[in-house]
Amino acid sequence: MRAALTAVARIPLILATLGGGSASSATSTTMGKESGCRLLTLPRGGDAVHNGPGSRQAHGDTEGWTEIINTTARVLQEGGVIGVPTDTVYGLACLAQNSQSIKNMYSVKGRNGSKPLAICVGNIEDIYRYCDVNVADELLLDLLPGPVTLVFERSKSLNPDLNPFTSLVGVRIPDHAFIQLLAQTCSEPLALTSANISSQTSTLMVQEFQDLWPQLSLVVDGGPVGNIMSPECRLGSTVVDLSVSGKYTIIRPGCALMHTVAILGKKYGLMSDS
């Protein structure tokens, strides 16, 4: 069953064939006038992302993303911290296996080092590499990709400098084609947190975290995420601890609480330990 998960969850790696244009035709590349931060704009043919449960995207509008994906992956591999769109809010990302990048991200975030970072992977099969999964394969398929962070015991493959104070790790597969393709291209997990100063409001447009641009290597503008006038769209992913067999604990309600609880409790019979 697990081998089949890869084919179901993976977006085809079509970077070699996407678009034939040059960087100038594929993307608008600018420098922030005051920050000096490089800004790449994703070509998009559809509406803005609508975050929350039941809002899974069509992933066909990736034409012209080739050079943006490759450039962004190269920045990450050089140790950069970047701003990226997800299916919930804008995020900050770096390579989870790069200890210096993790330190840099905490500095950008203004975040206490004792608060954990989640990881983002490109397909469900990768979760088994970095987490000790103790739930049914089908449960992962029902929740991912989507606006949910699942917390498991971490495996020895994960960088010990990422959240060294806990044996647990939260893992995400956002329902957003760009970040999935980016994680697949990097072939390792991304450390992921919201693109805002710690304790401040989450962001739905790149302009909303412009104060952070001087500390970032790159920002990818995917347009507005959800309804910028709706407070519910700023709740972020629902975070649920599944590390104890047969139970679940809601750590953060987020934007997909009812949907997540229905799947965990009604469909799979897990008991709430909240």
Helices and strands as residue ranges (DSSP letters): H 2-9, H 23-26, E 28-31, E 38-41, H 66-77, E 82-84, E 91-95, H 99-109, E 118-120, H 124-130, E 131-132, H 137-143, E 148-154, E 168-172, H 177-186, E 190-194, G 206-215, E 218-221, G 231-234, E 238-241, E 247-252, H 257-261, I 262-267, E 271-272
